[in-house]
Amino acid sequence: MKKILLITSTVFLLSTVSGCVTTPKSDIKPVINYANTFKFETDHRLSDLTIVTKGQRSSAAVGQVLNFLVGTGSASTFTKDDLIGKKIIDTNDTSVLENPIYDINSSLKKRLESQDKKLDEYLSPIILSNATPLWKIVYVNGNTNYQLTFGAKLSRDENSIQKGLFGNQEVIRKRHIYCEYRSEELPLEEWKANNYQKVANLKSEVIDTCMEKFIPALSTLTNDEFKVKIQ
């Protein structure tokens, strides 16, 4: 009898101690990553303007595509928009060549900081990254002219509830918003003239084109469906 009482007493003690340290499941809150606001991702090879000629769209240039577009296609499916191109070395003013995505990055960060929203409650950061067509002067099919191009995108993980076989399920998918710019077609000599002055003149137009697309996108990407769901 004494042994039975001792065992019963011990079990009661353990359950009491366990009750002191156990938190009901409904009270557990997920850890929120306070860095989940805004992130800029780029490739050092895309920092400056490049030129893509018809001769570059050959097997020798395939490596320039596949390294950048990992998992997005194969050597047989890439287009001239995917080519990184050759560095420009025939100008003294390298500031003209700098990728507009750096200016877009600065503007978007300031815009987000001014918003009256708790940006630390989200699943993941808004990511600004390069997209095709890349920042370059590229040949035009069918003639001898060239075109200035640029592409960028904003991305964020979106939280949605979908009905499944075993009830509602939380699904996380990535939302992308793209910006694309293509200039008028001009001979390559005109693009190169006066240290690429034509590029310098159009750079603000490139930035404005993308900001017009991305500013309303910030409102979309900070809606509730992108927040951490607290059960």
Steps between C-alpha positions, in 0.01 A plus 500: 500500500780740584664438161178580319453824692857600426461442127171691492655789683794509258277505193300787647818696562624452142170607348495808721853602396419433136192719527715787619721507191256400227342782297162436335539468124265790435733734691814416299586779255741460207836670513485800268812586303548873541716510185197411286464840340697559181789325327703581189654214300724545198791347311832685474508431126184707459624812678582688178359534149615240247467448124361190330580456131362235267831315514460447873188291460709192442601191695796692642260735677275235652697502826404862549137396500496184705706643786247777549178311426560189707209261472296720267571338169758335282756600242247431225233733639686819593441823307710810441323662800665241726858573385712703740712657224850649484630774728529849354852642523491784247371779729653723764172559686422168667211649701293495181538123487381426855192280520184705580395227745723665763301824478174304505619317810570826686164650402300194603672475838415863576144440388461199731650684796239774461207255505296478818505120516666247730744352254630244751184287487557343161595153382799619302659820368398675181785412264617727218704317238605507136272356233508463125552695287828583671661847513678516163514622144386206288465436128158509333390206289446577133720811471830652612359714783538458875271559796554597866325253733444453872303268724436461875252328728356517851423171676347391831361183658121502515295315762171350384249243627386229260241228551653155491397139545565519874369851558642848448874520438737794519685546171801726449582611148715777354339805336703680230446848354710582194624819338631512143650778289590501129617813320474609141726327249819680397831416329770389745713802408227734628488317835877531536520867395626757756578243769158333471311826545180346364511244783551780754200686360272195527610377841247708693227376265599141580478569875167685471350217293577247772406722794158558343454122510665431836351776719145358479653153530630588847143544620405162355803323651428637849142370516391250769545193280876548525507511880593229747183313598468473880276203580 
